[in-house]
Amino acid sequence: MGNTIDTNHKRTGETQIERFLDALWIERGLSENTLLAYRGDLTMFAHWLDQRDSDLLQASRADVLTFLASQASSPASTTARRLSALRQFYEYQIREGKRDDDPCARVDGPRLGRPLPVSLTEGEVIKLLNAPDTTLALGMRDRTMLEVLYATGVRVSELVALRRSEVNLRQGVVRIVGKGNKERLVPLGEEAQEWLERFIGDARDVILKGKKTDALFPTQRGSAMTRQAFWHAIKRYALQVDIHTPLSPHTLRHAFATHLLNHGADLRIVQMLLGHSSISTTQIYTHVARQRLQDLHKEHHPRG
């Protein structure tokens, strides 16, 4: 009997989470990655409650505080995201009439600093771009992906999701579907455009071997490359050319923005190209650019 009750609680919790995520997607158009993260956070909390003979709809403020405290070893950003997921979940339950109170009320999240994004120097970017063996079809694909990533500043998730139909080589632009399904047109630049023309004209067909897909950068199975697979490729190429700067999937996106600003680009233009909804998100790159200028001054000025 006890197992039946536990199973029913688990199924009820899963249903509540899925209904909330569906509503969140409809209302706010959050990205798939954010929704997946929220699902994981809420499922973790539901499992934690289940071990204490409670469930999501019975959780108290003390439960929320104790749960977050039990995750103290997690980065502050992860704790903040988990609290955000819980806040929104309970706000939804109150709107739906499933709860009268919010157990997250008066629960303070961790104070987050804004670390400067790690970027690469222009020389390091060139080394990374040159790393793939372009005599091989897969190497040509990877080189083209790196060129497009650096030329456009798109997110890795946006890059791997690109469709052949979203590239206009005649006009030299790509149509990006970003967060919240917002679309933007991003110029490719001559170098990336040339690599795309070469890749689409030959290597892409070699990789596909007759398979049909609209994925711009396919694998040998004919499916689009995953962001995890491309991220592993970036790390492999970085080690190959002796780049030891700590990398993230956004490293080339950071480099794109920083290098544009270093060369005098307008912040509003960079904001549009990156697809940021707020200029404040883009402003962090001015700090990176300013730090780079200070480092150059210190290194080369006789009184630096």
N, C-alpha and C positions, 0 to 999 in steps of 0.2 A: 504493500500500500504506500509506504514511504517513498519508494522509487517512482511510483506513478505520480505522486504529488510533485516530486522533484522534476520529473520530466515535463509535467504540465507547466510548472513555473518557468522552466527553461524555454519552452515553446512560446509561452505568453510573452516573456521578455524579448525573445527574438522578433516576435510579431510587432511589439511596441517599437523596437528599434527600427525595423524596416519601414513602418508607417511614418515614423518621424523623419527618416532619411528621404523618403519619397516626397514628403511635404517640404523639406528643406531644399531639395533639388528644384521643385516646382517654384517655390517662393523666391529663392535666392540664386538659383542657377550655379551652385558651387561646383568646382571641378571634381572629376571622378577621384582624384588623389585625396582631396580633402574629405570627401564622403567616405572613402575607404578608411581613412585615419579615424574619423568619428565613429565608424562602425566598430573598429577595433577597440577604441577607448570605452565605448558604451558596453560592448560585450565583456571586456575585462572587468568593468565595474559590476555588471550583472552577475558574473561568475563569482566575484569577491563577495557580493551580497548573499548569493546562494549558499556559500560556505558558512554563512552566519545566520541561516534560516530567515532571510529577508529577501526582498525583491525590489525592482526598480521603483515601483509605485509606493512602496512602504519606506523607502530610504529616508533617513533623517539627516539633519545638518551634521550631527556627530558622525554619521556614517561617511558623509562626503569628506569631512576633515580627516578622519582616520584613514580612509582610502588614499587620499592625496599624500598623507604623511607616510604611508606604506610604500609609496613610489618615490621616496626622497632621493634615491640614487639616480633617478632619471634627470636628464637635462631640464633646466628651468623652462625652456621653450616647449618641451613635451608636456610638462605639468600644466603650463598655461593653456595648451591646446586641449588637454583632457578636461580642465575646468570649463573651458569654453563649450565643449561638446555637452557636458552635463548641464550647464546653464541653459543652453538652447533646447535641450531635450525636455527639461522641466518647465520651461516657458511654454513649450508646445503642449505638454500635458495639462497645464493650467488652462490654456485656451480651449482644449478639448474637453474640459470638465472632469478630467481624471484625477486631478489634485487641486486642493485649495491653497496650498502653500508651496513655496519654493525652498527646497533644502539647501540650495546654493546661495541663498540670500545672506549677506554679510560674511561671505567666504572670500577672503582676499587671495588673489593669485600672486605668483612670484613676480618680483620686479625684474623686468627684462631690460638689459642694456641693448644697444644696437651695435653689434660688432661690425666693423668694416668688412665688406666682402673681399675675399682673397682674389686677386687678379694675377694675370701673367704679364710679363713685360712683352713688348712687341717682338723682341728677339726670341723669347720662349714660344710665343704663338707661332712664329715662322718654323721653328724646329718641330713643333707638334704637327703642324700642317704637312710638313715634309716626311713625317714618320711612316705613313702607310706605303706599302709596295704597290705602286700604281700599274705595274706590269700584270698584276692579278686583278680579276674582275672585282673581288671582294675588297681588295685594297683601293681600287678606283672608287668604289662605293663609299668606303670610309673616308677617303680624302675629300670627296665631294660633300659628304655630310659635315665634316669639320669646316670646310670652306663656307658652306651655307650658314652653319652655326655662327661662325665668327663674323660673317658679312651682314647678318640680319639681327643677331642678338636674340633670336627666338629661344624659348625654353626647350629643353631636350624633349619633353613630352609633346610639344608642338612640332618639333622637327620630325620625330618618328611617326607622327600621325599625318604628315603631309601626304596628299594624294597627287597623283600625276596631273589630274585635272585642275589643281589649284596653283599650278606653275604656268606663268605666261612668259615664255622666253622672248617673245617678240617685244614685249614692253619691259622685260627685265624685272618683274615683280612676282612675289608669291602672296597668296591669300592665306592669312593665318587665322584659325579659329581658336581664340584664347580662352581665358577664364570667363565663366558666365556666358559662353557661346558668343562672345563679342568678336567681331571680325575686324581685321585691319590689313591693309596692303603694305608690304614692306619691300623696298627696293633691294635687289640682289647685289648690285655692283658688278663691274666687268669681269673680275677674276672668278667670282662664284658662278656667274652666268656661263662663262666658258667651260668650267668644270662640269656644270650641269648638262650642257649641250653634249659634251664628250661622253658623259656617263649614260645619259638617256639614249644617245645614238648607238651605243655599242655594249658596254659592260652590263647594263641593266638587263638586256635580253640574254646575255651569256649566263647571268645568275638565274634568271627565270626558267631557261630551257623550255620555252613553249608554254609555261604556266601563265594564266591570265590574272592580273591584279591591278588595281588602281593605286596601290601603295607606291609612293615615289621611291622609297628605299627598301626594297624587299630582301628577305632572306632567301636562301636556296630552297626553302619549303614553299615559297610563294606568298608568305605572310609578311606583314610589316614587322620591322625590327622592334623589339621592346626597348624601353628607355634603360632598363637594367643592363641589357646586353650591350647597348652602345656606351653606357657609362663604364662598363668593364673594359671595353675597347679603348676608351680615352685613357684610362689608367695604365693599360698595357703599353700604349704608344708613348705615354709620358715617361715611363720607366725606360723604354727602349732608347729614348733620346736624352736620358739623364736629366729629366726635369723632376726635381724633388719638392717643388712647391706643393703644399697641401691642396689637393684638388677637390672639387665638388662637381655635381652635374651642371651647376650654373657657372663654372669657372670661365668658360668662353663667353658667356652672356655678360659676366662682369667685365671681362676684358674689352668686349665690344663697346660697352657704355663708357668705361674709363678712358679708352683710347680716343673715342669720339670727342669727349670733353677735353682731353689733353690737346687735341688738335683744333679746339675752338668751337665745337658744335654748340648750338643753343640747347639749354636744358629742356625746354618744351619739346623740341624736336626729338631728343633722346627719349623723353617720356612717351611720345606717340609711337616711336619705333619699338620700344619695349612693351607697349601695351599696358602701362601702369595707369590705373584710374585716378591716382592722386599724385601730384607733383612731389609731395613729401617723400614718397617711396623712392623717387628718382634722385632726390637731393643727396642721398647718402653717397652717391658716386662723385659728387663734387668734393666730398671730404677725401675720397680715395685719390682723386686727381690732384688735390691740393697737397696731400701727403707725398705724392710722387714728385711734385715740383720741389718741395722742401728737401727731399732726399737728394735730388739732382743738384740742387744748389749747394747742399752740404758736401757733396762728393766732388764737385768741380770748381766751386768758387774758392779763391785763395784764402778768404777769411770765413769760409763756411764752418 
